[in-house]
Amino acid sequence: MPVPFAQVAGTTYDVFNGDADGLCALHQLRLTQPVDAVLVTGVKRDIALLERIPSEQPARIAVLDVSLDANVTALRRLLDSGSTIEYFDHHAAQQVFSHPKLRFHWDEAPEVCTSILVDRYLQGRHRIWAAVAAFGDNLEAVGQRLAHELGLTETQVEAIHQLGTLLNYNAYGESVSDLHFAPDALFRVLHAYADPFDFIATAPAHGVLLDGYREDDARMEGLLPQWSQACGAIYVLPNQTWARRVSGIFANRLAAGDRHRAWAVLTEQSDGSYSASVRSGAPDAAPAHRFCGGFASGGGRKLAGGVNRLPAGELERFAADFFQYFNFCKS
């Protein structure tokens, strides 16, 4: 069993993406290596999280499912201050560097999520939570494989599939006020349960998420694309709280329905700009993060990427670039 990275005096921080993968990655880690830590997280698009950590004193920091490229300046600052950082991530990391106080666990393969990296590190000790995360991160085949390895019944697989979906659903919003639970609060509730089936059966939070998801799910029925071609389609959702909450889940649903096409879900924000959730149907040939990186505040990974803020005036350009880039299924 792995031992914790070198410890330093000072505060411990757990920095994590507020979605299913970030929640389950940290949950696995702290079930095995419990520690009293300050939680640093936010909505799905809130990724510049290391900027929130002060560097006046060295700290011990765990970072999970947060883009290194989006945090590289703050990361260097914290390392230079003497902090020790254990970093798990599966997003693109073009600016990665070596440092004696940084241990970077990374794999950008399309079938890998951060919870799987933590599962490898912990040698499968809490693998069922990696399966929950895989389902939440739209890695259906991976989730099924992990569930099969664990010997789960079909009913159990359906239950953790739904749980992963609900945890991911809760992360999407323009601000925490859009969410049913702030991600740090949801982590504290979730972390009381080593067994996901106990959480499903007894945690009131599960019922709140399920009721909210079902209500928002009904609003997704009948949505039609704004633009559509053979290689993919783009949907535009209104400036509504429900739309911001379902944007990622809706993009995952579209991709699950046809994994050979590319998909984008644009959701209007309160300032008139749009957020974009993008899914690639050919992650190796046409990775989503490379397309999204062509826009300010864009990034992600091979299979799924996003743009945090797309000005309304760039929608037509986004659509044109989208169909030019994701032309892999054309003859």
N, C-alpha and C positions, 0 to 999 in steps of 0.2 A: 504494500500500500504506500503511495507517495507520502512524503512528509512535507509540511508547509515550507514555503520558500523562506530564505533567511529573514529573521524578524528584526525589527528596529524598534527603539523606544518611540512612544508617541501614539497618536490616534490611528485606529484601523478604519479604513473606508472600503465599502463594497459598492462598486460603480457598475450599474447594469442597465441594459435596455429594458424598457417596461413591457415588452411583449412576452409571448409564451416562451420563446427560446431564452431570453435573458432571465426571466423568472425561474425557469426550471434549471438553468445552468447554475445560478447562485444557490438555489435550493439544494441541489445535489452536493455542491461544494461544502455548504455549511452544515448539512446533515452529517458529513464526514469530519469536517474540521470546524467545529463550532467556535464562534468568536463574537464578542460584543463589538459591533461595527456601526459606523454612521452610514446610512443608506443614501446613495446618490443616484437618482433616476428621474424619469419623466415620461412624457408621452412618447410614442414610437419615433416621431421625428426629432425629438430633443436628444441630439447625439453629442453635442459639444460639452460633455459632462465633466471632463477632467478640469475644465476651466473653473469649476466651482470649488476645487480643493485648494486650500491655502498651502503655501510652500515655506512659511516661516520656520516650521519645524519638520524634521523627517517623519514620514508616516509609512505605514504598511498598507498597501492598496491592492485590491483585487479588481480587475476590470473584465467584464463579461459581455460579449455581444455588442460591442461599441467600436465603431470604425476608428482604426489607428490614424488613418489619413486625416480625418476630421479633428483629431486631438493631438497631432504630433507636436505642436508648439508647447502646449500645456504638459504633455508627457515629458518632453526634454526638461522643462522647468522643474518638474517634480523630481525627476531623477537627479538633476544637478543639485537639488536641495538635500539629497541623501535618502530619499524615499526608496523603498523596495516595492517593486510592482510585478505582480503575477497577472498576465494578460491572456485571455482566451477569446479568440474571435475567428470568424469565417468570412468576413468582408474583404474586399480588395485592400491590399496593404502595400502600395507602391512606395511609401516613404519609410518603410521599416528600417531599423538600424539596430546595431548591437550595443549593449551596455551591460556592465557587470551586475547592475541592480535590476535588470529587466529580464524576465523569463517569459517568452512569447510562444504561446501554443496556438498554432495557426494552420488552417487548411481551407482553401477556397473551392475545393471540389463541389460541384453542384449538389451532390448527395450528402453533404456534411453541414451540420448546424453547430452552433457553439455548445449546446448541451451534449452533443456527441463527442466533442473535444474533451469536455469535462468527464464524460463517461469513460473515455479512454484513459484519462489521467487517474481516475479513481478505480480503474480496472473493473468496471461494471457493477460497482457496489450498490448503486441506486438507479439501475438501468431503466426501470419503468418510467422514471421522470424524463429520461432522454427520449423515450417513445412518445410521451405526452408532447414534448417539445417538437419532435419531428412532425407529428400530425398538425400541430399548430403552425409550423413553419412551412406547410404545404409540401412536405416530403412524405407523401402517402406511402410509396413503396418502402422507404426506410422505416417508417413507423410500423408497417405491417411486418417487416422482417424482424425488428426488435421484439415486437409483441409475440411473434412465433417463437423466437428464441426463449422468451420468458414463459412459454406454455399457456398463454392467456386464452380464455374461451372467446368465442365470437361476441358474446354479450359484453365481456370485459373490454375487448378491443373497441367496440362501438362506444363504450363509456369513456375511455381515455381519449379516443378520437374527438369526441364532443368536448371534453375538458380542454384539450389543446386548442380547439377552435375558440372556446369561450375566453381563455386566457389571452389569446391573440386579439380577439375582438375588443377586449377591454383597453388595449393599448392605443387605439387610433382615436385621434381628436386633435383639434387645434390647440387646446390647452387641457389641463387636468380637469377643468370644470365640465368638459364634454364627456368624461369617462364616468363609469359607474363607481369605480374605485381608483383612488390614486395608486400608482404602481407600488410605491413603498408600503402603503397600507395593505394592499393585496398580498404582497410578499409576506408580511408579518402574519397574516391570517393563514396563508398557504403553508408557511414554514412550521406551523404547529402539527402538520400531518405528514408523517413519513410515508404513509400509504395513500395513494390518490383515491382509492375507492372509499376510504374513510372520509376524505374531504368531500367527495361527491355525495355521500350518504348523509353527512351530518352538518356540514358547514353552511350556515345561512347565506354566505357570500355566493355559494354555487347557485342557489335558487335565484338570487338577485340577477346574476349574470345570465342564467338561462332564460328568465322571463324577459330581460332586456333584449337579449339576442333574438328571441322569437318575435318580439314586437318589431324590431328593426328588420328582421328577415322578411317579414311580410311586405315591407316597403321596397325590397329589391325585386319583387316579382314584376315582370313586365317591362323592366328597364331596357331601352334600346340604344344601340351605339350611335354616337354622333357621326363617326366616320368608320367605314368598314371596307376592307379589301381582302383578297384571298389569303394574304399572309397574316392578317390580324385585324384588330378592331380597337377603337377608342371610345370610351364612355365618358360623359360629362355629367357629374352629379351637382345638385344645387347647394346653395349656402344654407344648409340645415344641419343641426346637430346629429341627427340620425345618419345623414350621408357621410359626415366625417367619421363617424364610428364604424360604418360598414365598408369604408373604402378599401382597406386591405383585405378583409374577408371576401368582398365581392371580387377583387382581382384574383384571389386564390381560387375562388369558385369557377371563374371563367377559365383559368388555366387548367384546373382539374377536368373541366368539361372537354377541352381540346388542347392537349399539351404540345401539339405541333404548330400552333399559331402563337403570335405575340399579342399581348393584351395591355391596355393602359386604362386606368381609371383616374380621371381628373376630377378633383373635388374643390368647389369654390370655397374660399376662406372669407372671413368677415371683412378683410380689407380689399376684397375684389380680386386678389391673386388666386392661384390654384396650387394645390398639392397634387403630385402625380405618383401613382403606384403602377409599376411596370413589371410585367412578367414575360420572359423570353421563352419561345418554343424551341430554341436551339442554343442553349446556354454556352456551349463551347465555341460554336461558330459565330454567334452574335450575342455576347454576354450583355445582360441588362445594365450592369454598372457602367460599362463603357458608353452606352448610349446616354444614360442619365448624367454621366460625368461631363457631357457636352453642354450642360446647362448649369448656371450658378446654383449652388446648394444641392447639386445632384450627386448620387453615388449609389453604393449598394454592393451587390455580389452578382455572380454570373446568372443565377436563375431569376433573381428578383432585385429590382432597384427602385429608386424613387427620386423625385425632385421635391424639395421642401417648399420652395416658393417659386412659382412660375407666373410672371406678370401676365395679365389678361391679353395684352397685346402680342404675346408670343405663342398663343394657342395654335394659330395657323402654321407657324413655323414648326412647332412641336409635331403637329400632325404630319406635315410634309416630311420632316426628318425621320419620324417614326416609320413611315412606310418605305422610305428609301433604305433605312438601316435594316429593318426586319424583313428583308426580301428573300429570305432563305428558302421559302417554300414555293417561290416562283420558278417556272421552268426556264 
